[in-house]
Amino acid sequence: MKPSIPKGTRDFSPVEMLRRQYIFDTIRGVFRKYGFLPLETPAMEHLETLTGKYGEEGDRLIFRVQERGRTFESGVDKALAAGGGDAKQVADQVRKLTASEGLRYDLTVPFARYVVMHQHELAFPFKRYQIQPVWRADRPQKGRYREFYQCDADVIGSTSLLNEVELVQLFDDVFTALGLPVVVKVNDRKVLSGIAEVSGQPDMVVDIVTAIDKLEKIGREKVEEEMRNKGVSDEAIKGIAPLFELKGSWKQQRPELEKWLASSSIAQQGLKDLDTVFNAVGTMKSAVLEFDPTLARGLDYYTGAIFEVKAAEGTMPGSICGGGRYDDLT
Amino acid sequence: MKPSIPKGTRDFSPVEMLRRQYIFDTIRGVFRKYGFLPLETPAMEHLETLTGKYGEEGDRLIFRVQERGRTFESGVDKALAAGGGDAKQVADQVRKLTASEGLRYDLTVPFARYVVMHQHELAFPFKRYQIQPVWRADRPQKGRYREFYQCDADVIGSTSLLNEVELVQLFDDVFTALGLPVVVKVNDRKVLSGIAEVSGQPDMVVDIVTAIDKLEKIGREKVEEEMRNKGVSDEAIKGIAPLFELKGSWKQQRPELEKWLASSSIAQQGLKDLDTVFNAVGTMKSAVLEFDPTLARGLDYYTGAIFEVKAAEGTMPGSICGGGRYDDLT
């Protein structure tokens, strides 16, 4: 009977390992150069640490880890004792036999947990990188695995925009070293809030932004249709219309944005922050920094800059990686 | 409520990570130098792959991995349907709700599984190294963790003693590079079999060898007492007595061993194999190669050379690592 491995997992042969080592070593070298320190956390975390952090669907995707023997067996015994002769009661008791540990789903939650545990010993800003596998009980598909590596670099404890500037330069350094030309798209949550504000329906910011995020994929008409279906008024949609006229470099878009979003002070602050980033980044090696007002990843948590890295035209579809600022890591 | 991590697991701070990276990079460099190729396997393996491989206690120490939601919930539903109103039947059905995956317990079983799966694509001898964490649901103690790294280097598909010679030199290179003087103890399963043979009670080889393995810890009297308690005859114990007179280098012990074990052809073969190793290893950098007739690790599987590396006198207690040859990797 031929052995196999669980769905969604892979072995890495020597050839694959040599390539992966090259890529991870390159990334690690750039992380170190930018002053990020290495950190590793356990594969297992308490379920309370992991649950409730990834939205509605998230908890279902966390792998549970359980010791056999003592824990599960005695749990079933207890359920039997507690339920008496009542089958349904036994079943209900057993349902509570949840494992208490799970496999980490990403590296950000463990990082936050580590910082909380060690906050009195750490010097802030604390810059750490983590390169470790994570596990998700997803439906396996092409390109989607249940065990895969992540390479995270995060800064905690600084409001300075120099971090955003460094992050852009770090993206440039990594992908130049890997020989992969990329576009670093940047936006700011404050600009997105401003767009909803000037539309006249600021409370519909999530629906508005979620729709315009799809512009590249589905086009203007379908984006406006989706907003309409979600209950965005015709007047608001008109207020958003200047978005579709924006084009060119940051320098070219900037005055148009300033005019369009003049009545929103939060948008103006966002534009100033973006100015700082564009001015300070300077000459890049091979990457291109591009403002994209429709970029809306991580809406649930980003509060400032939003980044997404894509391969330059014609090389690779989809996004390679991303990042952004969030002010509340609880 | 302050967060924590599961018992038996650790975070590695930046300082600890820098030290670990140094150690792992050093070991990896020596592995590469000796022609071992990198391999990585998934954290999860099917339970059938993991169970039955680690002795009686082994299966209990394997962490089970389970998806929540669909699998467990529907399992409880099915148990309830199958058991009808019978609480005990429900409990019994639920007990069968074993997860089908577990976390790897070591790196050798995944390696064997990989070789079986890819045997027609691999060139033999196949030399691979793996540096990855493993998980064991042990009782946590000082120095005993539930998640810890292993660094394995294995050769499969060669009966040549040159592999034993290289392994000794690899130990020397690793610990010289790490600045840790070590003693590489070597023995051979064939010699141990020979000792039991000349004692006159070859069928008691496990009890005899298990007892003499404790010589350093409990002394000759207690070793003989243990053998007596296990049912080894007085005559056999007399036949084993020359063991306690052995001392000195391999050159000095060799003729005594040859005389004592003259009637055992398997022991004579073992002595010849050890000759080959001692002669070919040559001058070592800082490690010392020492024959130890009481060394008996891995009795259940080793069929040839047995190695154990210990820190040189006065530096560190316990064994650092080990290895050996086994001829049946099923």
Interface residues (C-beta under 8 A of the other chain):
Chain A: K2 P3 S4 I5 P6 T9 R10 D11 F12 S13 P14 M17 L18 R20 Q21 L37 P38 L39 E40 T41 P42 A43 M44 E45 H46 E48 T49 D59 R60 I62 F63 R64 V65 Q66 E67 R68 G69 F72 E73 V76 D77 A79 L80 G83 G84 G85 D86 A87 K88 Q89 V90 A91 V94 R95 T98 A99 E101 L103 R113 Y114 V116 M117 H118 R128 P133 W135 A137 R146 E147
Chain B: K2 P3 S4 I5 P6 T9 R10 D11 F12 S13 P14 M17 L18 R20 Q21 L37 P38 L39 E40 T41 P42 A43 M44 E45 H46 E48 T49 D59 R60 I62 F63 R64 V65 Q66 E67 R68 G69 F72 E73 V76 D77 A79 L80 G83 G84 G85 D86 A87 K88 Q89 V90 A91 V94 R95 T98 A99 E101 L103 R113 Y114 V116 M117 H118 R128 P133 W135 A137 R146 E147
